[in-house]
Amino acid sequence: MAGYAVAAFFAAAGVLSVLWAVFGWLLPVCREGILIYRGSPGPWGFIPVYLWMRSMGLVRCPMLVVAENVEQKQREWLREREIDVCSLSELPGRLGMGAETT
């Protein structure tokens, strides 16, 4: 009886994984957005998850890390992975907020 429950669980997980992948391929790709992460770019933050999701093709938008006092070594590591870093005061300018539209 327990074997049937385990088999049903794995079958349901497999179906869910296939549906997730199919919907990810069918949904239109939005490349105009930007993902903003406000936090410290440490090893336990969201950045490794973002890099993993980007390598799997699940995320295609660029990432902007808003953090103060980021060391130069961390900035270089993030730049190598095409992740931008800015301070909180630079954020409105980076997003074009307050700019006049023509």
Rosetta blueprint (number, residue, H / E / L):
1 M L
2 A H
3 G H
4 Y H
5 A H
6 V H
7 A H
8 A H
9 F H
10 F H
11 A H
12 A H
13 A H
14 G H
15 V H
16 L H
17 S H
18 V H
19 L H
20 W H
21 A H
22 V H
23 F H
24 G H
25 W H
26 L H
27 L L
28 P L
29 V L
30 C L
31 R L
32 E L
33 G L
34 I L
35 L E
36 I E
37 Y E
38 R E
39 G L
40 S L
41 P L
42 G L
43 P L
44 W L
45 G L
46 F L
47 I H
48 P H
49 V H
50 Y H
51 L H
52 W H
53 M H
54 R H
55 S H
56 M L
57 G L
58 L L
59 V L
60 R L
61 C L
62 P L
63 M E
64 L E
65 V E
66 V E
67 A L
68 E L
69 N L
70 V L
71 E L
72 Q H
73 K H
74 Q H
75 R H
76 E H
77 W H
78 L H
79 R H
80 E H
81 R L
82 E L
83 I E
84 D E
85 V E
86 C E
87 S L
88 L L
89 S L
90 E L
91 L H
92 P H
93 G H
94 R H
95 L H
96 G L
97 M L
98 G L
99 A L
100 E L
101 T L
102 T L
